[in-house]
Amino acid sequence: MPDGLITKVAAGTVTEVTERFRTILETKGVTIFAVIDQAAAARSAGLSLRDTVLIIFGNPAAGTPIMELAPLTALDLPLKLLIWDDAGITRLAYYSPETISRRHDLPPETVTALAAIHPLTDALVAPQSSS
């Protein structure tokens, strides 16, 4: 695994996990910039790819000052979460805020601004209650 990459396992299919994450983001008022179904894109090119979805999301109020401070952070911001099927196990991955901050030589307080990704993904992998 690349340095600074955090991976977690979530219950459900890629589609189910993607929908849960979208709901979590919408409930928290987090902007969803794009949801890219990479498997569908592969199919449109006549290729096959395991279920793979990339979600690009963030909070412009948190990310804009960081990009103002260091324009190249726009390569890492907004935040991205990859959700994919790994032989029947749904995994998700993202780069840690510390890695992003270190990559762009940002001041320590930027880690705090980006750290919201941890509780968002923790909520995604938390056991689901049956109602």
C-alpha positions as CSV (number, residue, x, y, z in Angstrom):
1,M,0.0,0.0,0.0
2,P,1.2,3.5,-0.7
3,D,2.4,5.5,2.2
4,G,-0.3,7.5,3.9
5,L,-3.2,5.5,2.4
6,I,-5.9,4.5,4.8
7,T,-8.1,1.5,3.9
8,K,-11.2,0.2,5.7
9,V,-13.7,-2.5,5.1
10,A,-17.5,-1.7,4.9
11,A,-20.5,-4.0,5.0
12,G,-22.6,-4.2,1.8
13,T,-22.0,-3.9,-1.9
14,V,-20.1,-1.1,-3.5
15,T,-23.5,0.4,-4.5
16,E,-24.9,0.2,-1.0
17,V,-21.7,1.7,0.6
18,T,-21.7,4.5,-2.0
19,E,-25.3,5.4,-1.2
20,R,-24.6,5.3,2.5
21,F,-21.7,7.6,2.1
22,R,-23.7,10.0,-0.1
23,T,-26.3,10.1,2.6
24,I,-23.8,10.7,5.4
25,L,-22.3,13.6,3.4
26,E,-25.6,15.1,2.6
27,T,-26.8,14.8,6.2
28,K,-23.6,16.6,7.3
29,G,-23.9,19.3,4.7
30,V,-20.7,18.2,2.9
31,T,-20.6,19.1,-0.8
32,I,-20.4,16.1,-3.2
33,F,-18.6,17.4,-6.3
34,A,-18.7,14.1,-8.3
35,V,-19.4,10.5,-8.0
36,I,-17.5,8.6,-10.7
37,D,-18.6,5.0,-11.5
38,Q,-15.3,3.8,-12.9
39,A,-16.7,0.3,-13.6
40,A,-19.5,1.9,-15.7
41,A,-16.9,4.0,-17.6
42,A,-14.9,0.8,-18.3
43,R,-18.0,-0.9,-19.6
44,S,-18.7,2.1,-21.9
45,A,-15.3,1.5,-23.4
46,G,-16.0,-2.2,-23.9
47,L,-13.8,-3.2,-20.9
48,S,-14.4,-4.9,-17.6
49,L,-13.6,-3.5,-14.2
50,R,-14.7,-4.7,-10.7
51,D,-17.2,-2.4,-9.1
52,T,-15.2,0.8,-8.4
53,V,-16.5,4.2,-7.5
54,L,-14.6,7.4,-6.7
55,I,-16.4,10.1,-4.7
56,I,-15.0,13.6,-4.7
57,F,-16.3,15.7,-1.8
58,G,-15.4,18.4,0.6
59,N,-16.2,21.7,2.3
60,P,-15.3,24.7,0.3
61,A,-15.0,26.8,3.5
62,A,-12.3,24.4,4.7
63,G,-10.6,23.6,1.5
64,T,-10.4,27.0,-0.2
65,P,-8.0,28.6,2.4
66,I,-5.7,25.6,2.0
67,M,-5.7,25.9,-1.8
68,E,-5.1,29.7,-1.4
69,L,-2.1,29.0,0.8
70,A,-0.7,26.3,-1.5
71,P,-2.3,26.1,-5.0
72,L,-0.9,22.6,-5.7
73,T,-3.1,21.2,-2.9
74,A,-5.9,21.4,-5.6
75,L,-4.4,18.1,-6.9
76,D,-5.5,16.5,-3.6
77,L,-8.5,18.6,-2.8
78,P,-11.4,18.2,-2.7
79,L,-11.0,15.0,-0.8
80,K,-11.5,11.7,-2.5
81,L,-12.8,8.3,-1.3
82,L,-12.4,5.2,-3.4
83,I,-14.9,2.4,-2.9
84,W,-14.2,-0.9,-4.6
85,D,-15.1,-4.6,-4.6
86,D,-12.1,-6.7,-3.6
87,A,-13.2,-10.3,-4.3
88,G,-16.5,-9.8,-2.5
89,I,-15.2,-7.5,0.2
90,T,-16.1,-3.8,-0.1
91,R,-13.1,-1.7,0.7
92,L,-12.6,2.0,0.8
93,A,-9.4,4.0,0.7
94,Y,-8.2,7.6,1.0
95,Y,-5.1,9.5,1.7
96,S,-4.7,10.7,5.3
97,P,-4.9,14.4,6.0
98,E,-1.4,14.1,7.5
99,T,-0.1,12.8,4.2
100,I,-1.8,15.5,2.2
101,S,-0.4,18.2,4.6
102,R,3.1,16.7,4.5
103,R,3.0,16.3,0.7
104,H,2.4,20.1,0.3
105,D,4.4,21.2,3.3
106,L,1.4,22.8,5.0
107,P,1.2,24.1,8.5
108,P,-0.2,21.7,11.1
109,E,-3.6,23.3,11.4
110,T,-4.5,22.2,7.9
111,V,-4.6,18.6,9.2
112,T,-7.4,19.6,11.5
113,A,-9.3,21.2,8.6
114,L,-9.0,17.9,6.6
115,A,-9.5,15.5,9.5
116,A,-13.3,15.4,9.0
117,I,-12.7,12.5,6.6
118,H,-11.9,10.2,9.5
119,P,-15.3,10.4,11.3
120,L,-17.1,10.4,8.0
121,T,-15.5,7.1,7.0
122,D,-15.8,5.7,10.5
123,A,-19.5,6.3,10.3
124,L,-19.5,4.5,7.0
125,V,-17.8,1.3,8.3
126,A,-19.7,1.3,11.6
127,P,-22.0,-1.7,12.1
128,Q,-25.4,-1.0,10.6
129,S,-28.4,-1.3,12.9
130,S,-31.3,-3.4,11.6
131,S,-34.6,-1.6,11.9
